[in-house]
Amino acid sequence: MLLAVVVVGVNLCACADEATDQVRATTDKILALMADPALNYEAHISERRQLIRKELHQRVDWAMVARSSLGHHWAKRSRAEQTEFVSLFSRLLEETFIDKFETHQGELAKVECLGEKIIDDYASVKAQVTTKDQIVHPVEYRLHKSGKDWRIYDVLIEGVSLVKNYRDQFDEILAKSSYEKLVADLRAKIPQAVAVAASIPP
Amino acid sequence: MKKAYLEFVVGLFLAIGIGCLAWLSIRLARKEFFTRSGYELQAAFSNGTGLRRGTPVVIAGVEIGRVASVGLEDYEAKVHMVLQQGVVLQSDTIASIKTKGMIGEKYIELTPGASDKTIKPGGVIRETQPAMDLEALIGKYIQGNLAKPDDKGQPPR
């Protein structure tokens, strides 16, 4: 459920700040796709998901998320391996995100935007999400400026960083096995994530 | 004779005690020297619970510095730490507050990143993760479970 706030959370914020506005524009588009009756039929689910992926790709800097998650192991990989890793990891995150969003979008009740902080080319957007069970979850989006666009490179939910979480996991995996094994595991998880997302009824 | 022996033993214990105090002082002084001879970095945490002067800073479990001071700035915990010379940190290094065990001493863990830019002496560690409020998380988990419908779909009482 908490991954669903990545999209819905900022959409309902009342703040009018630069980075927040851009993230909100993306979430508006994604919510419009979810609500579009023409895309709500089983035959159009994959088309809808493709459109959502396109919006996410514009707002989330998958390459930066992937590189930062791999941490100091990134520099040891060849250019081809790095490209492959970004492709696999971003696909896995996309499918996981879409799955969680479609499952839990009805559970959110209220979102309050707590403010935006910009230092040089980096921004932090803080929000607070309340579920229908009246449980409050703090969320923080971290963005960097790429040209005129602000792009998400990390999300903290309950103070826990997505990137830090994966960085720790990859450190542990690479300490016990090999990079090739990590890539194989990512490849294996993608079809599972796609299958789970596809099993959710419209 | 007996008195002289007794005085000797007392004097010996006193000398050992003073020696231990001197050894302790030298060890502490060495640590103080360590913190002064490194380079300083700053980091801001939204929750800096448990951090204080002398809190260890570690990478991969190895102590590479200590916290020099903790203050409040813009409603965040602003931490000044001194790291040993030669430790190079990427600009996307993440500083997180960890606990030794469930209720142990706090420390700052630095997890190296992938950026080809490094943080210069006197710079700021941009990516931070605050101390986890375990009690709040457990409370939310319990609250969430209590609020969920039961197996028959009935709302919580």
Interface residues (C-beta under 8 A of the other chain):
Chain A: R67 S68 L70 G71 H72 H73 W74 A75 I119 Y122 T131 D133 Q134 I135 V136 H137 R142 D154 L156 E158 G159 V160 S161 V163 K164 R167 D168 D171
Chain B: S46 N47 Q90 D92 I94 S96 T111 P112 G113 A114 S115 D116 R126 E127 Q129 P130 A131 M132 D133 L137 K140 Q143 G144 A147 K148
